């Protein structure tokens, strides 16, 4: 396959190139290789961040707050700070006790939420 012409001016271009070097400089067209490298690096970054979130147990919108990010306690009771993890543990314990007393379907469905 021979050389093809520039899309803009019709001059000879390299194999697989759309623009000649002069038109590429004028148009500011980026080389596809740079875009591919950027795309791969960005994808790797997103995959690694997703992996970190999954490794740490994931995040839901309910647990994503500035207090969680800064590590501040959810509450302070009698001078004792209560972390978000302690609060979740205590709520699950109370929920288990209530389900034991009133039945397993107590927190099921819309009413239970």
JOKA-V976050 format. One line per field, one symbol per residue. burial: I if it has 16 or more other ideal C-beta (glycine too) atoms within 10 Angstrom, else O. Layout:
burial = ???
This chain:
burial = OOOOOIOIOOOOIOOOIIIIOOIIOOOOOOOOOOOOOOOOOOOOOOOOOOOOOOOOOOOOOOOOOOOOOOOOOOOOOOOOOOOIOOOOOOOOOOOOOOOOOOOOOOOOOOOOO
